[in-house]
Amino acid sequence: MVGVIETREAIQRAEAAGLDLVEISSESDPPVCRILDFGKFRYEQSKKERASRTKTAEQKEVRLGRSMKIDPHDIQIRLNQARKFLMDGHKVQIVQNFRGREMMHKERGWERMRDVTKQLEDVARVDMPPKLAGRRITMILSPDKNKIDRIKASIEGKARAAEQKAAAEKAKETVQADASPVADAKDATDTSASEN
């Protein structure tokens, strides 16, 4: 932090340090500049941009097994994973595959998709309803931001309430621990007075 200096002097200081004079904020009066290595600055900026792009919502795929023969517990595990993806802000494609003669009972696949929709309706909305393509039924769910925000707020509220309750109990124990030596001392003086 040098303060306000002339442009020529700033350029001379940058050259003396073997670095570049870079304008950071042109809107301010006077403009804000820094003396730094411009190549390194550009590299850091591009890293930040790449990181922000990778955090954008992706589409995740959750397969409900290789066929209809899958245990309900395994389906629940996959739905929990889908819930986690939705809570993180990703779209989820749910896929149900059919093998062999299972194609004769496609209604079971449609029923399973309805069940998935019901179980995830508290955090998601249906972007693309279930459709049959070859030997698989697919549907796309996207996160419902309002519902997710309410769930997160309620979780945070419960966590805060639990912390406050724990702090209150600890304070209560501390008060009781501080009061018990006084009570013990009082009992000891009462006992010694009664013996005399």
CORURPE-V258089 format. One record per pair of residues at least 4 apart in sequence whose ideal C-beta (glycine too) atoms are under 6 Angstrom apart, sorted by the first residue. I is the first residue (numbers start at 1). J is the second residue. If there is no record, write none. Layout:
I;J + I;J
This chain:
4;30 + 5;9 + 5;10 + 10;21 + 11;21 + 14;19 + 14;20 + 14;21 + 14;35 + 17;35 + 19;35 + 19;36 + 19;37 + 20;38 + 21;33 + 21;35 + 22;34 + 22;36 + 22;38 + 23;31 + 23;33 + 24;32 + 24;34 + 25;32 + 26;31 + 28;32 + 36;41 + 57;89 + 57;90 + 58;90 + 59;91 + 59;93 + 60;85 + 60;90 + 60;92 + 61;93 + 62;78 + 62;82 + 62;92 + 62;94 + 63;95 + 64;75 + 64;78 + 64;96 + 65;70 + 66;97 + 67;97 + 67;99 + 67;102 + 68;102 + 68;108 + 70;74 + 70;75 + 79;119 + 82;92 + 85;90 + 85;92 + 86;92 + 86;123 + 86;124 + 86;143 + 87;148 + 89;143 + 91;142 + 92;141 + 93;138 + 93;140 + 94;116 + 94;139 + 95;136 + 95;138 + 96;109 + 96;112 + 96;137 + 97;136 + 98;102 + 98;103 + 98;135 + 109;137 + 113;130 + 113;137 + 113;139 + 120;124 + 123;147 + 123;148 + 124;141 + 124;144 + 125;144 + 127;140 + 127;142 + 128;139 + 128;140 + 129;139 + 130;137 + 130;139 + 132;137 + 143;148
